[in-house]
Amino acid sequence: MNATRQLFHALALAGWATAAVAASEVVFKDEGGKVCVEIGGQLFTEYHYQDVVRPYCEVAAGQGSQ
């Protein structure tokens, strides 16, 4: 996936995550092949974009789950 497309996907995720929880800090961490999105210090989702047929978000456990 080229850099422009990766940036587009990251910005789309940023808008979505920011709208979902406007009062909490949203952090994106590129971990080579996936982007981890943390909201308020907790994992919210992982966006997998490398070595997959189609990029996808993996949903993390719900709030308060362990």
PDBQT receptor file of N, H, CA, C and O in Angstrom, charges set to zero:
ATOM      1  N   MET A   1       0.858  -1.163   0.000  1.00  0.00    +0.000 N 
ATOM      2  CA  MET A   1       0.000   0.000   0.000  1.00  0.00    +0.000 C 
ATOM      3  C   MET A   1       0.905   1.227   0.000  1.00  0.00    +0.000 C 
ATOM      4  O   MET A   1       1.868   1.281   0.766  1.00  0.00    +0.000 OA
ATOM      5  N   ASN A   2       0.616   2.198  -0.835  1.00  0.00    +0.000 N 
ATOM      6  H   ASN A   2      -0.166   2.154  -1.457  1.00  0.00    +0.000 HD
ATOM      7  CA  ASN A   2       1.494   3.361  -0.908  1.00  0.00    +0.000 C 
ATOM      8  C   ASN A   2       1.252   4.316   0.259  1.00  0.00    +0.000 C 
ATOM      9  O   ASN A   2       0.248   4.221   0.965  1.00  0.00    +0.000 OA
ATOM     10  N   ALA A   3       2.204   5.242   0.444  1.00  0.00    +0.000 N 
ATOM     11  H   ALA A   3       3.019   5.319  -0.129  1.00  0.00    +0.000 HD
ATOM     12  CA  ALA A   3       2.165   6.138   1.598  1.00  0.00    +0.000 C 
ATOM     13  C   ALA A   3       0.934   7.038   1.590  1.00  0.00    +0.000 C 
ATOM     14  O   ALA A   3       0.373   7.310   2.651  1.00  0.00    +0.000 OA
ATOM     15  N   THR A   4       0.502   7.506   0.427  1.00  0.00    +0.000 N 
ATOM     16  H   THR A   4       0.958   7.286  -0.435  1.00  0.00    +0.000 HD
ATOM     17  CA  THR A   4      -0.668   8.367   0.347  1.00  0.00    +0.000 C 
ATOM     18  C   THR A   4      -1.916   7.631   0.810  1.00  0.00    +0.000 C 
ATOM     19  O   THR A   4      -2.748   8.183   1.530  1.00  0.00    +0.000 OA
ATOM     20  N   ARG A   5      -2.033   6.396   0.393  1.00  0.00    +0.000 N 
ATOM     21  H   ARG A   5      -1.358   5.948  -0.192  1.00  0.00    +0.000 HD
ATOM     22  CA  ARG A   5      -3.202   5.598   0.790  1.00  0.00    +0.000 C 
ATOM     23  C   ARG A   5      -3.177   5.312   2.285  1.00  0.00    +0.000 C 
ATOM     24  O   ARG A   5      -4.216   5.361   2.943  1.00  0.00    +0.000 OA
ATOM     25  N   GLN A   6      -1.997   5.012   2.830  1.00  0.00    +0.000 N 
ATOM     26  H   GLN A   6      -1.152   4.972   2.295  1.00  0.00    +0.000 HD
ATOM     27  CA  GLN A   6      -1.880   4.770   4.264  1.00  0.00    +0.000 C 
ATOM     28  C   GLN A   6      -2.277   6.018   5.045  1.00  0.00    +0.000 C 
ATOM     29  O   GLN A   6      -2.978   5.935   6.054  1.00  0.00    +0.000 OA
ATOM     30  N   LEU A   7      -1.821   7.176   4.567  1.00  0.00    +0.000 N 
ATOM     31  H   LEU A   7      -1.252   7.244   3.747  1.00  0.00    +0.000 HD
ATOM     32  CA  LEU A   7      -2.161   8.429   5.238  1.00  0.00    +0.000 C 
ATOM     33  C   LEU A   7      -3.666   8.665   5.198  1.00  0.00    +0.000 C 
ATOM     34  O   LEU A   7      -4.259   9.075   6.196  1.00  0.00    +0.000 OA
ATOM     35  N   PHE A   8      -4.284   8.407   4.049  1.00  0.00    +0.000 N 
ATOM     36  H   PHE A   8      -3.803   8.074   3.238  1.00  0.00    +0.000 HD
ATOM     37  CA  PHE A   8      -5.733   8.565   3.923  1.00  0.00    +0.000 C 
ATOM     38  C   PHE A   8      -6.466   7.693   4.946  1.00  0.00    +0.000 C 
ATOM     39  O   PHE A   8      -7.382   8.156   5.627  1.00  0.00    +0.000 OA
ATOM     40  N   HIS A   9      -6.054   6.433   5.044  1.00  0.00    +0.000 N 
ATOM     41  H   HIS A   9      -5.311   6.058   4.491  1.00  0.00    +0.000 HD
ATOM     42  CA  HIS A   9      -6.701   5.517   5.986  1.00  0.00    +0.000 C 
ATOM     43  C   HIS A   9      -6.493   5.974   7.433  1.00  0.00    +0.000 C 
ATOM     44  O   HIS A   9      -7.413   5.906   8.248  1.00  0.00    +0.000 OA
ATOM     45  N   ALA A  10      -5.292   6.433   7.743  1.00  0.00    +0.000 N 
ATOM     46  H   ALA A  10      -4.544   6.488   7.081  1.00  0.00    +0.000 HD
ATOM     47  CA  ALA A  10      -5.018   6.902   9.104  1.00  0.00    +0.000 C 
ATOM     48  C   ALA A  10      -5.862   8.125   9.438  1.00  0.00    +0.000 C 
ATOM     49  O   ALA A  10      -6.388   8.235  10.546  1.00  0.00    +0.000 OA
ATOM     50  N   LEU A  11      -5.993   9.050   8.479  1.00  0.00    +0.000 N 
ATOM     51  H   LEU A  11      -5.566   8.960   7.579  1.00  0.00    +0.000 HD
ATOM     52  CA  LEU A  11      -6.809  10.244   8.717  1.00  0.00    +0.000 C 
ATOM     53  C   LEU A  11      -8.287   9.889   8.854  1.00  0.00    +0.000 C 
ATOM     54  O   LEU A  11      -9.003  10.489   9.656  1.00  0.00    +0.000 OA
ATOM     55  N   ALA A  12      -8.737   8.923   8.076  1.00  0.00    +0.000 N 
ATOM     56  H   ALA A  12      -8.156   8.435   7.424  1.00  0.00    +0.000 HD
ATOM     57  CA  ALA A  12     -10.130   8.482   8.199  1.00  0.00    +0.000 C 
ATOM     58  C   ALA A  12     -10.375   7.884   9.580  1.00  0.00    +0.000 C 
ATOM     59  O   ALA A  12     -11.397   8.153  10.212  1.00  0.00    +0.000 OA
ATOM     60  N   LEU A  13      -9.426   7.070  10.042  1.00  0.00    +0.000 N 
ATOM     61  H   LEU A  13      -8.596   6.852   9.529  1.00  0.00    +0.000 HD
ATOM     62  CA  LEU A  13      -9.545   6.501  11.388  1.00  0.00    +0.000 C 
ATOM     63  C   LEU A  13      -9.512   7.593  12.446  1.00  0.00    +0.000 C 
ATOM     64  O   LEU A  13     -10.240   7.530  13.437  1.00  0.00    +0.000 OA
ATOM     65  N   ALA A  14      -8.662   8.597  12.233  1.00  0.00    +0.000 N 
ATOM     66  H   ALA A  14      -8.070   8.648  11.429  1.00  0.00    +0.000 HD
ATOM     67  CA  ALA A  14      -8.538   9.686  13.198  1.00  0.00    +0.000 C 
ATOM     68  C   ALA A  14      -9.866  10.417  13.353  1.00  0.00    +0.000 C 
ATOM     69  O   ALA A  14     -10.294  10.703  14.471  1.00  0.00    +0.000 OA
ATOM     70  N   GLY A  15     -10.510  10.715  12.244  1.00  0.00    +0.000 N 
ATOM     71  H   GLY A  15     -10.162  10.482  11.336  1.00  0.00    +0.000 HD
ATOM     72  CA  GLY A  15     -11.800  11.400  12.299  1.00  0.00    +0.000 C 
ATOM     73  C   GLY A  15     -12.851  10.573  12.987  1.00  0.00    +0.000 C 
ATOM     74  O   GLY A  15     -13.636  11.084  13.785  1.00  0.00    +0.000 OA
ATOM     75  N   TRP A  16     -12.865   9.295  12.677  1.00  0.00    +0.000 N 
ATOM     76  H   TRP A  16     -12.226   8.880  12.028  1.00  0.00    +0.000 HD
ATOM     77  CA  TRP A  16     -13.847   8.388  13.264  1.00  0.00    +0.000 C 
ATOM     78  C   TRP A  16     -13.629   8.255  14.768  1.00  0.00    +0.000 C 
ATOM     79  O   TRP A  16     -14.571   8.377  15.551  1.00  0.00    +0.000 OA
ATOM     80  N   ALA A  17     -12.385   8.005  15.166  1.00  0.00    +0.000 N 
ATOM     81  H   ALA A  17     -11.620   7.907  14.530  1.00  0.00    +0.000 HD
ATOM     82  CA  ALA A  17     -12.076   7.813  16.584  1.00  0.00    +0.000 C 
ATOM     83  C   ALA A  17     -12.275   9.103  17.368  1.00  0.00    +0.000 C 
ATOM     84  O   ALA A  17     -12.758   9.074  18.500  1.00  0.00    +0.000 OA
ATOM     85  N   THR A  18     -11.907  10.228  16.777  1.00  0.00    +0.000 N 
ATOM     86  H   THR A  18     -11.515  10.252  15.858  1.00  0.00    +0.000 HD
ATOM     87  CA  THR A  18     -12.057  11.509  17.459  1.00  0.00    +0.000 C 
ATOM     88  C   THR A  18     -13.526  11.837  17.666  1.00  0.00    +0.000 C 
ATOM     89  O   THR A  18     -13.909  12.344  18.720  1.00  0.00    +0.000 OA
ATOM     90  N   ALA A  19     -14.339  11.555  16.680  1.00  0.00    +0.000 N 
ATOM     91  H   ALA A  19     -14.028  11.142  15.824  1.00  0.00    +0.000 HD
ATOM     92  CA  ALA A  19     -15.773  11.804  16.819  1.00  0.00    +0.000 C 
ATOM     93  C   ALA A  19     -16.382  10.902  17.883  1.00  0.00    +0.000 C 
ATOM     94  O   ALA A  19     -17.311  11.304  18.583  1.00  0.00    +0.000 OA
ATOM     95  N   ALA A  20     -15.860   9.684  18.007  1.00  0.00    +0.000 N 
ATOM     96  H   ALA A  20     -15.104   9.358  17.438  1.00  0.00    +0.000 HD
ATOM     97  CA  ALA A  20     -16.398   8.726  18.968  1.00  0.00    +0.000 C 
ATOM     98  C   ALA A  20     -16.134   9.158  20.410  1.00  0.00    +0.000 C 
ATOM     99  O   ALA A  20     -16.999   9.018  21.275  1.00  0.00    +0.000 OA
ATOM    100  N   VAL A  21     -14.944   9.677  20.662  1.00  0.00    +0.000 N 
ATOM    101  H   VAL A  21     -14.241   9.790  19.960  1.00  0.00    +0.000 HD
ATOM    102  CA  VAL A  21     -14.577  10.056  22.029  1.00  0.00    +0.000 C 
ATOM    103  C   VAL A  21     -13.810  11.375  21.971  1.00  0.00    +0.000 C 
ATOM    104  O   VAL A  21     -12.579  11.378  21.973  1.00  0.00    +0.000 OA
ATOM    105  N   ALA A  22     -14.522  12.479  21.920  1.00  0.00    +0.000 N 
ATOM    106  H   ALA A  22     -15.522  12.476  21.919  1.00  0.00    +0.000 HD
ATOM    107  CA  ALA A  22     -13.899  13.779  21.739  1.00  0.00    +0.000 C 
ATOM    108  C   ALA A  22     -13.126  14.243  22.973  1.00  0.00    +0.000 C 
ATOM    109  O   ALA A  22     -12.184  15.023  22.835  1.00  0.00    +0.000 OA
ATOM    110  N   ALA A  23     -13.488  13.798  24.155  1.00  0.00    +0.000 N 
ATOM    111  H   ALA A  23     -14.254  13.165  24.267  1.00  0.00    +0.000 HD
ATOM    112  CA  ALA A  23     -12.868  14.290  25.371  1.00  0.00    +0.000 C 
ATOM    113  C   ALA A  23     -11.591  13.544  25.749  1.00  0.00    +0.000 C 
ATOM    114  O   ALA A  23     -10.852  14.014  26.614  1.00  0.00    +0.000 OA
ATOM    115  N   SER A  24     -11.309  12.399  25.130  1.00  0.00    +0.000 N 
ATOM    116  H   SER A  24     -11.910  12.018  24.427  1.00  0.00    +0.000 HD
ATOM    117  CA  SER A  24     -10.140  11.597  25.479  1.00  0.00    +0.000 C 
ATOM    118  C   SER A  24      -9.016  11.780  24.466  1.00  0.00    +0.000 C 
ATOM    119  O   SER A  24      -9.256  12.140  23.313  1.00  0.00    +0.000 OA
ATOM    120  N   GLU A  25      -7.787  11.528  24.909  1.00  0.00    +0.000 N 
ATOM    121  H   GLU A  25      -7.592  11.236  25.845  1.00  0.00    +0.000 HD
ATOM    122  CA  GLU A  25      -6.639  11.598  24.014  1.00  0.00    +0.000 C 
ATOM    123  C   GLU A  25      -6.652  10.386  23.086  1.00  0.00    +0.000 C 
ATOM    124  O   GLU A  25      -6.849   9.256  23.533  1.00  0.00    +0.000 OA
ATOM    125  N   VAL A  26      -6.441  10.629  21.790  1.00  0.00    +0.000 N 
ATOM    126  H   VAL A  26      -6.281  11.547  21.427  1.00  0.00    +0.000 HD
ATOM    127  CA  VAL A  26      -6.391   9.567  20.792  1.00  0.00    +0.000 C 
ATOM    128  C   VAL A  26      -4.951   9.469  20.298  1.00  0.00    +0.000 C 
ATOM    129  O   VAL A  26      -4.364  10.462  19.870  1.00  0.00    +0.000 OA
ATOM    130  N   VAL A  27      -4.379   8.246  20.361  1.00  0.00    +0.000 N 
ATOM    131  H   VAL A  27      -4.855   7.439  20.709  1.00  0.00    +0.000 HD
ATOM    132  CA  VAL A  27      -2.985   8.015  19.970  1.00  0.00    +0.000 C 
ATOM    133  C   VAL A  27      -2.950   6.934  18.902  1.00  0.00    +0.000 C 
ATOM    134  O   VAL A  27      -3.602   5.897  19.027  1.00  0.00    +0.000 OA
ATOM    135  N   PHE A  28      -2.173   7.192  17.837  1.00  0.00    +0.000 N 
ATOM    136  H   PHE A  28      -1.644   8.034  17.735  1.00  0.00    +0.000 HD
ATOM    137  CA  PHE A  28      -1.975   6.230  16.763  1.00  0.00    +0.000 C 
ATOM    138  C   PHE A  28      -0.537   5.749  16.808  1.00  0.00    +0.000 C 
ATOM    139  O   PHE A  28       0.386   6.562  16.855  1.00  0.00    +0.000 OA
ATOM    140  N   LYS A  29      -0.330   4.432  16.794  1.00  0.00    +0.000 N 
ATOM    141  H   LYS A  29      -1.080   3.771  16.756  1.00  0.00    +0.000 HD
ATOM    142  CA  LYS A  29       1.013   3.853  16.815  1.00  0.00    +0.000 C 
ATOM    143  C   LYS A  29       1.158   2.917  15.621  1.00  0.00    +0.000 C 
ATOM    144  O   LYS A  29       0.463   1.905  15.529  1.00  0.00    +0.000 OA
ATOM    145  N   ASP A  30       2.069   3.262  14.704  1.00  0.00    +0.000 N 
ATOM    146  H   ASP A  30       2.634   4.084  14.779  1.00  0.00    +0.000 HD
ATOM    147  CA  ASP A  30       2.326   2.395  13.553  1.00  0.00    +0.000 C 
ATOM    148  C   ASP A  30       3.290   1.320  14.001  1.00  0.00    +0.000 C 
ATOM    149  O   ASP A  30       4.424   1.615  14.379  1.00  0.00    +0.000 OA
ATOM    150  N   GLU A  31       2.850   0.080  13.963  1.00  0.00    +0.000 N 
ATOM    151  H   GLU A  31       1.929  -0.160  13.656  1.00  0.00    +0.000 HD
ATOM    152  CA  GLU A  31       3.664  -1.040  14.413  1.00  0.00    +0.000 C 
ATOM    153  C   GLU A  31       4.031  -1.961  13.259  1.00  0.00    +0.000 C 
ATOM    154  O   GLU A  31       4.095  -3.179  13.426  1.00  0.00    +0.000 OA
ATOM    155  N   GLY A  32       4.271  -1.378  12.086  1.00  0.00    +0.000 N 
ATOM    156  H   GLY A  32       4.219  -0.388  11.950  1.00  0.00    +0.000 HD
ATOM    157  CA  GLY A  32       4.698  -2.162  10.935  1.00  0.00    +0.000 C 
ATOM    158  C   GLY A  32       3.659  -3.187  10.512  1.00  0.00    +0.000 C 
ATOM    159  O   GLY A  32       3.680  -4.325  10.982  1.00  0.00    +0.000 OA
ATOM    160  N   GLY A  33       2.765  -2.797   9.641  1.00  0.00    +0.000 N 
ATOM    161  H   GLY A  33       2.748  -1.873   9.260  1.00  0.00    +0.000 HD
ATOM    162  CA  GLY A  33       1.727  -3.698   9.174  1.00  0.00    +0.000 C 
ATOM    163  C   GLY A  33       0.383  -3.462   9.827  1.00  0.00    +0.000 C 
ATOM    164  O   GLY A  33      -0.647  -3.931   9.341  1.00  0.00    +0.000 OA
ATOM    165  N   LYS A  34       0.396  -2.730  10.936  1.00  0.00    +0.000 N 
ATOM    166  H   LYS A  34       1.232  -2.349  11.331  1.00  0.00    +0.000 HD
ATOM    167  CA  LYS A  34      -0.862  -2.384  11.592  1.00  0.00    +0.000 C 
ATOM    168  C   LYS A  34      -0.694  -1.064  12.335  1.00  0.00    +0.000 C 
ATOM    169  O   LYS A  34       0.408  -0.691  12.736  1.00  0.00    +0.000 OA
ATOM    170  N   VAL A  35      -1.798  -0.377  12.504  1.00  0.00    +0.000 N 
ATOM    171  H   VAL A  35      -2.693  -0.680  12.179  1.00  0.00    +0.000 HD
ATOM    172  CA  VAL A  35      -1.822   0.854  13.290  1.00  0.00    +0.000 C 
ATOM    173  C   VAL A  35      -2.711   0.587  14.492  1.00  0.00    +0.000 C 
ATOM    174  O   VAL A  35      -3.876   0.219  14.345  1.00  0.00    +0.000 OA
ATOM    175  N   CYS A  36      -2.153   0.774  15.683  1.00  0.00    +0.000 N 
ATOM    176  H   CYS A  36      -1.206   1.073  15.802  1.00  0.00    +0.000 HD
ATOM    177  CA  CYS A  36      -2.921   0.609  16.916  1.00  0.00    +0.000 C 
ATOM    178  C   CYS A  36      -3.502   1.965  17.307  1.00  0.00    +0.000 C 
ATOM    179  O   CYS A  36      -2.789   2.968  17.334  1.00  0.00    +0.000 OA
ATOM    180  N   VAL A  37      -4.783   1.990  17.607  1.00  0.00    +0.000 N 
ATOM    181  H   VAL A  37      -5.362   1.175  17.586  1.00  0.00    +0.000 HD
ATOM    182  CA  VAL A  37      -5.461   3.218  18.014  1.00  0.00    +0.000 C 
ATOM    183  C   VAL A  37      -5.822   3.070  19.482  1.00  0.00    +0.000 C 
ATOM    184  O   VAL A  37      -6.547   2.155  19.873  1.00  0.00    +0.000 OA
ATOM    185  N   GLU A  38      -5.300   3.988  20.288  1.00  0.00    +0.000 N 
ATOM    186  H   GLU A  38      -4.711   4.731  19.971  1.00  0.00    +0.000 HD
ATOM    187  CA  GLU A  38      -5.602   3.995  21.719  1.00  0.00    +0.000 C 
ATOM    188  C   GLU A  38      -6.406   5.240  22.043  1.00  0.00    +0.000 C 
ATOM    189  O   GLU A  38      -6.090   6.330  21.568  1.00  0.00    +0.000 OA
ATOM    190  N   ILE A  39      -7.437   5.082  22.844  1.00  0.00    +0.000 N 
ATOM    191  H   ILE A  39      -7.694   4.196  23.230  1.00  0.00    +0.000 HD
ATOM    192  CA  ILE A  39      -8.246   6.203  23.300  1.00  0.00    +0.000 C 
ATOM    193  C   ILE A  39      -8.218   6.202  24.812  1.00  0.00    +0.000 C 
ATOM    194  O   ILE A  39      -8.586   5.220  25.458  1.00  0.00    +0.000 OA
ATOM    195  N   GLY A  40      -7.776   7.320  25.366  1.00  0.00    +0.000 N 
ATOM    196  H   GLY A  40      -7.477   8.117  24.841  1.00  0.00    +0.000 HD
ATOM    197  CA  GLY A  40      -7.693   7.421  26.819  1.00  0.00    +0.000 C 
ATOM    198  C   GLY A  40      -6.734   6.404  27.415  1.00  0.00    +0.000 C 
ATOM    199  O   GLY A  40      -6.933   5.963  28.547  1.00  0.00    +0.000 OA
ATOM    200  N   GLY A  41      -5.683   6.018  26.667  1.00  0.00    +0.000 N 
ATOM    201  H   GLY A  41      -5.521   6.376  25.748  1.00  0.00    +0.000 HD
ATOM    202  CA  GLY A  41      -4.685   5.082  27.168  1.00  0.00    +0.000 C 
ATOM    203  C   GLY A  41      -5.041   3.616  27.012  1.00  0.00    +0.000 C 
ATOM    204  O   GLY A  41      -4.263   2.748  27.410  1.00  0.00    +0.000 OA
ATOM    205  N   GLN A  42      -6.216   3.319  26.434  1.00  0.00    +0.000 N 
ATOM    206  H   GLN A  42      -6.847   4.024  26.111  1.00  0.00    +0.000 HD
ATOM    207  CA  GLN A  42      -6.626   1.928  26.249  1.00  0.00    +0.000 C 
ATOM    208  C   GLN A  42      -6.771   1.625  24.764  1.00  0.00    +0.000 C 
ATOM    209  O   GLN A  42      -7.214   2.467  23.983  1.00  0.00    +0.000 OA
ATOM    210  N   LEU A  43      -6.391   0.413  24.393  1.00  0.00    +0.000 N 
ATOM    211  H   LEU A  43      -6.031  -0.271  25.028  1.00  0.00    +0.000 HD
ATOM    212  CA  LEU A  43      -6.495  -0.004  22.999  1.00  0.00    +0.000 C 
ATOM    213  C   LEU A  43      -7.946   0.031  22.551  1.00  0.00    +0.000 C 
ATOM    214  O   LEU A  43      -8.822  -0.545  23.198  1.00  0.00    +0.000 OA
ATOM    215  N   PHE A  44      -8.196   0.721  21.426  1.00  0.00    +0.000 N 
ATOM    216  H   PHE A  44      -7.485   1.188  20.901  1.00  0.00    +0.000 HD
ATOM    217  CA  PHE A  44      -9.543   0.831  20.874  1.00  0.00    +0.000 C 
ATOM    218  C   PHE A  44      -9.716  -0.099  19.678  1.00  0.00    +0.000 C 
ATOM    219  O   PHE A  44     -10.704  -0.828  19.592  1.00  0.00    +0.000 OA
ATOM    220  N   THR A  45      -8.753  -0.072  18.753  1.00  0.00    +0.000 N 
ATOM    221  H   THR A  45      -7.950   0.520  18.823  1.00  0.00    +0.000 HD
ATOM    222  CA  THR A  45      -8.794  -0.930  17.575  1.00  0.00    +0.000 C 
ATOM    223  C   THR A  45      -7.404  -1.055  16.974  1.00  0.00    +0.000 C 
ATOM    224  O   THR A  45      -6.514  -0.258  17.270  1.00  0.00    +0.000 OA
ATOM    225  N   GLU A  46      -7.228  -2.052  16.136  1.00  0.00    +0.000 N 
ATOM    226  H   GLU A  46      -7.951  -2.700  15.896  1.00  0.00    +0.000 HD
ATOM    227  CA  GLU A  46      -5.999  -2.224  15.360  1.00  0.00    +0.000 C 
ATOM    228  C   GLU A  46      -6.389  -2.256  13.890  1.00  0.00    +0.000 C 
ATOM    229  O   GLU A  46      -7.248  -3.038  13.484  1.00  0.00    +0.000 OA
ATOM    230  N   TYR A  47      -5.751  -1.400  13.095  1.00  0.00    +0.000 N 
ATOM    231  H   TYR A  47      -5.053  -0.764  13.425  1.00  0.00    +0.000 HD
ATOM    232  CA  TYR A  47      -6.007  -1.336  11.663  1.00  0.00    +0.000 C 
ATOM    233  C   TYR A  47      -4.891  -2.095  10.954  1.00  0.00    +0.000 C 
ATOM    234  O   TYR A  47      -3.750  -1.634  10.923  1.00  0.00    +0.000 OA
ATOM    235  N   HIS A  48      -5.208  -3.243  10.390  1.00  0.00    +0.000 N 
ATOM    236  H   HIS A  48      -6.135  -3.618  10.415  1.00  0.00    +0.000 HD
ATOM    237  CA  HIS A  48      -4.235  -4.093   9.699  1.00  0.00    +0.000 C 
ATOM    238  C   HIS A  48      -4.237  -3.740   8.215  1.00  0.00    +0.000 C 
ATOM    239  O   HIS A  48      -5.282  -3.777   7.565  1.00  0.00    +0.000 OA
ATOM    240  N   TYR A  49      -3.049  -3.394   7.676  1.00  0.00    +0.000 N 
ATOM    241  H   TYR A  49      -2.201  -3.364   8.204  1.00  0.00    +0.000 HD
ATOM    242  CA  TYR A  49      -2.978  -2.949   6.283  1.00  0.00    +0.000 C 
ATOM    243  C   TYR A  49      -1.915  -3.657   5.461  1.00  0.00    +0.000 C 
ATOM    244  O   TYR A  49      -1.877  -3.472   4.245  1.00  0.00    +0.000 OA
ATOM    245  N   GLN A  50      -1.066  -4.444   6.057  1.00  0.00    +0.000 N 
ATOM    246  H   GLN A  50      -1.097  -4.594   7.046  1.00  0.00    +0.000 HD
ATOM    247  CA  GLN A  50       0.041  -5.076   5.328  1.00  0.00    +0.000 C 
ATOM    248  C   GLN A  50      -0.126  -6.598   5.345  1.00  0.00    +0.000 C 
ATOM    249  O   GLN A  50      -0.545  -7.178   6.346  1.00  0.00    +0.000 OA
ATOM    250  N   ASP A  51       0.209  -7.228   4.219  1.00  0.00    +0.000 N 
ATOM    251  H   ASP A  51       0.550  -6.756   3.406  1.00  0.00    +0.000 HD
ATOM    252  CA  ASP A  51       0.131  -8.686   4.083  1.00  0.00    +0.000 C 
ATOM    253  C   ASP A  51      -1.274  -9.225   4.315  1.00  0.00    +0.000 C 
ATOM    254  O   ASP A  51      -1.443 -10.320   4.851  1.00  0.00    +0.000 OA
ATOM    255  N   VAL A  52      -2.286  -8.451   3.910  1.00  0.00    +0.000 N 
ATOM    256  H   VAL A  52      -2.149  -7.561   3.474  1.00  0.00    +0.000 HD
ATOM    257  CA  VAL A  52      -3.678  -8.885   3.983  1.00  0.00    +0.000 C 
ATOM    258  C   VAL A  52      -4.337  -8.625   2.628  1.00  0.00    +0.000 C 
ATOM    259  O   VAL A  52      -3.911  -7.739   1.888  1.00  0.00    +0.000 OA
ATOM    260  N   VAL A  53      -5.357  -9.386   2.311  1.00  0.00    +0.000 N 
ATOM    261  H   VAL A  53      -5.704 -10.106   2.913  1.00  0.00    +0.000 HD
ATOM    262  CA  VAL A  53      -6.063  -9.198   1.049  1.00  0.00    +0.000 C 
ATOM    263  C   VAL A  53      -6.747  -7.832   1.017  1.00  0.00    +0.000 C 
ATOM    264  O   VAL A  53      -6.736  -7.140  -0.001  1.00  0.00    +0.000 OA
ATOM    265  N   ARG A  54      -7.345  -7.458   2.156  1.00  0.00    +0.000 N 
ATOM    266  H   ARG A  54      -7.354  -8.020   2.982  1.00  0.00    +0.000 HD
ATOM    267  CA  ARG A  54      -8.054  -6.189   2.262  1.00  0.00    +0.000 C 
ATOM    268  C   ARG A  54      -7.792  -5.627   3.663  1.00  0.00    +0.000 C 
ATOM    269  O   ARG A  54      -7.907  -6.359   4.645  1.00  0.00    +0.000 OA
ATOM    270  N   PRO A  55      -7.438  -4.330   3.773  1.00  0.00    +0.000 N 
ATOM    271  CA  PRO A  55      -7.232  -3.746   5.101  1.00  0.00    +0.000 C 
ATOM    272  C   PRO A  55      -8.496  -3.868   5.955  1.00  0.00    +0.000 C 
ATOM    273  O   PRO A  55      -9.611  -3.795   5.439  1.00  0.00    +0.000 OA
ATOM    274  N   TYR A  56      -8.310  -4.054   7.267  1.00  0.00    +0.000 N 
ATOM    275  H   TYR A  56      -7.404  -4.113   7.686  1.00  0.00    +0.000 HD
ATOM    276  CA  TYR A  56      -9.455  -4.200   8.164  1.00  0.00    +0.000 C 
ATOM    277  C   TYR A  56      -9.117  -3.716   9.562  1.00  0.00    +0.000 C 
ATOM    278  O   TYR A  56      -7.946  -3.638   9.933  1.00  0.00    +0.000 OA
ATOM    279  N   CYS A  57     -10.142  -3.393  10.334  1.00  0.00    +0.000 N 
ATOM    280  H   CYS A  57     -11.093  -3.457  10.032  1.00  0.00    +0.000 HD
ATOM    281  CA  CYS A  57      -9.987  -3.022  11.743  1.00  0.00    +0.000 C 
ATOM    282  C   CYS A  57     -10.362  -4.218  12.603  1.00  0.00    +0.000 C 
ATOM    283  O   CYS A  57     -11.391  -4.861  12.397  1.00  0.00    +0.000 OA
ATOM    284  N   GLU A  58      -9.511  -4.495  13.558  1.00  0.00    +0.000 N 
ATOM    285  H   GLU A  58      -8.675  -3.973  13.726  1.00  0.00    +0.000 HD
ATOM    286  CA  GLU A  58      -9.794  -5.538  14.543  1.00  0.00    +0.000 C 
ATOM    287  C   GLU A  58     -10.269  -4.831  15.805  1.00  0.00    +0.000 C 
ATOM    288  O   GLU A  58      -9.544  -4.013  16.372  1.00  0.00    +0.000 OA
ATOM    289  N   VAL A  59     -11.454  -5.137  16.233  1.00  0.00    +0.000 N 
ATOM    290  H   VAL A  59     -12.043  -5.801  15.772  1.00  0.00    +0.000 HD
ATOM    291  CA  VAL A  59     -12.033  -4.467  17.397  1.00  0.00    +0.000 C 
ATOM    292  C   VAL A  59     -11.428  -5.028  18.665  1.00  0.00    +0.000 C 
ATOM    293  O   VAL A  59     -11.333  -6.242  18.843  1.00  0.00    +0.000 OA
ATOM    294  N   ALA A  60     -11.015  -4.121  19.553  1.00  0.00    +0.000 N 
ATOM    295  H   ALA A  60     -11.092  -3.134  19.408  1.00  0.00    +0.000 HD
ATOM    296  CA  ALA A  60     -10.466  -4.526  20.852  1.00  0.00    +0.000 C 
ATOM    297  C   ALA A  60     -11.622  -4.773  21.812  1.00  0.00    +0.000 C 
ATOM    298  O   ALA A  60     -12.772  -4.462  21.502  1.00  0.00    +0.000 OA
ATOM    299  N   ALA A  61     -11.319  -5.327  22.965  1.00  0.00    +0.000 N 
ATOM    300  H   ALA A  61     -10.385  -5.580  23.217  1.00  0.00    +0.000 HD
ATOM    301  CA  ALA A  61     -12.347  -5.591  23.986  1.00  0.00    +0.000 C 
ATOM    302  C   ALA A  61     -13.032  -4.291  24.376  1.00  0.00    +0.000 C 
ATOM    303  O   ALA A  61     -12.426  -3.221  24.308  1.00  0.00    +0.000 OA
ATOM    304  N   GLY A  62     -14.279  -4.379  24.779  1.00  0.00    +0.000 N 
ATOM    305  H   GLY A  62     -14.771  -5.248  24.834  1.00  0.00    +0.000 HD
ATOM    306  CA  GLY A  62     -15.057  -3.195  25.147  1.00  0.00    +0.000 C 
ATOM    307  C   GLY A  62     -14.539  -2.537  26.410  1.00  0.00    +0.000 C 
ATOM    308  O   GLY A  62     -13.705  -3.100  27.120  1.00  0.00    +0.000 OA
ATOM    309  N   GLN A  63     -15.032  -1.354  26.681  1.00  0.00    +0.000 N 
ATOM    310  H   GLN A  63     -15.708  -0.897  26.104  1.00  0.00    +0.000 HD
ATOM    311  CA  GLN A  63     -14.609  -0.579  27.845  1.00  0.00    +0.000 C 
ATOM    312  C   GLN A  63     -14.901  -1.368  29.120  1.00  0.00    +0.000 C 
ATOM    313  O   GLN A  63     -15.993  -1.907  29.298  1.00  0.00    +0.000 OA
ATOM    314  N   GLY A  64     -13.905  -1.423  29.998  1.00  0.00    +0.000 N 
ATOM    315  H   GLY A  64     -13.018  -0.985  29.853  1.00  0.00    +0.000 HD
ATOM    316  CA  GLY A  64     -14.060  -2.135  31.250  1.00  0.00    +0.000 C 
ATOM    317  C   GLY A  64     -13.747  -3.612  31.167  1.00  0.00    +0.000 C 
ATOM    318  O   GLY A  64     -13.698  -4.283  32.198  1.00  0.00    +0.000 OA
ATOM    319  N   SER A  65     -13.530  -4.149  29.956  1.00  0.00    +0.000 N 
ATOM    320  H   SER A  65     -13.569  -3.604  29.119  1.00  0.00    +0.000 HD
ATOM    321  CA  SER A  65     -13.186  -5.567  29.797  1.00  0.00    +0.000 C 
ATOM    322  C   SER A  65     -11.731  -5.786  30.113  1.00  0.00    +0.000 C 
ATOM    323  O   SER A  65     -10.919  -4.864  30.028  1.00  0.00    +0.000 OA
ATOM    324  N   GLN A  66     -11.401  -7.002  30.476  1.00  0.00    +0.000 N 
ATOM    325  H   GLN A  66     -12.061  -7.751  30.544  1.00  0.00    +0.000 HD
ATOM    326  CA  GLN A  66     -10.006  -7.323  30.749  1.00  0.00    +0.000 C 
ATOM    327  C   GLN A  66      -9.582  -8.552  30.008  1.00  0.00    +0.000 C 
ATOM    328  O   GLN A  66      -8.430  -8.973  30.119  1.00  0.00    +0.000 OA
TER     329      GLN A  66
